[in-house]
Amino acid sequence: MKMKDNLEKLIGKIVKAQLPFKEIVGIVTKVNIEDFYFYEKSEPIYITIDLKPLENYEWKAETEDQEEWENIPLNCITLN
């Protein structure tokens, strides 16, 4: 449980996510830990975060999908 507690400290922090074709900055709204495969099949644990764009971020609805802000792998983020 300690790992989850530490990861939940990310909620509310401003982070930078480096995705394959863009860099986005937002506030962490949720931490997702998908560990059921680990227990069932000894596969990796997947840890992702959901972001909320910063207020000064200009949303481009025609070229951006809201899903880009969801389930971002933990290894793609850095504290801003």
Sequence and secondary structure as in RCSB ss.txt:
>XXXX:A:sequence
MKMKDNLEKLIGKIVKAQLPFKEIVGIVTKVNIEDFYFYEKSEPIYITIDLKPLENYEWKAETEDQEEWENIPLN
CITLN
>XXXX:A:secstr
 HHHHHHHTTTT EEEEEETTEEEEEEEEEEEEE HHHHHH    EEEEEEEE TT    TTT  GGGGSSEEGG
GEEE 
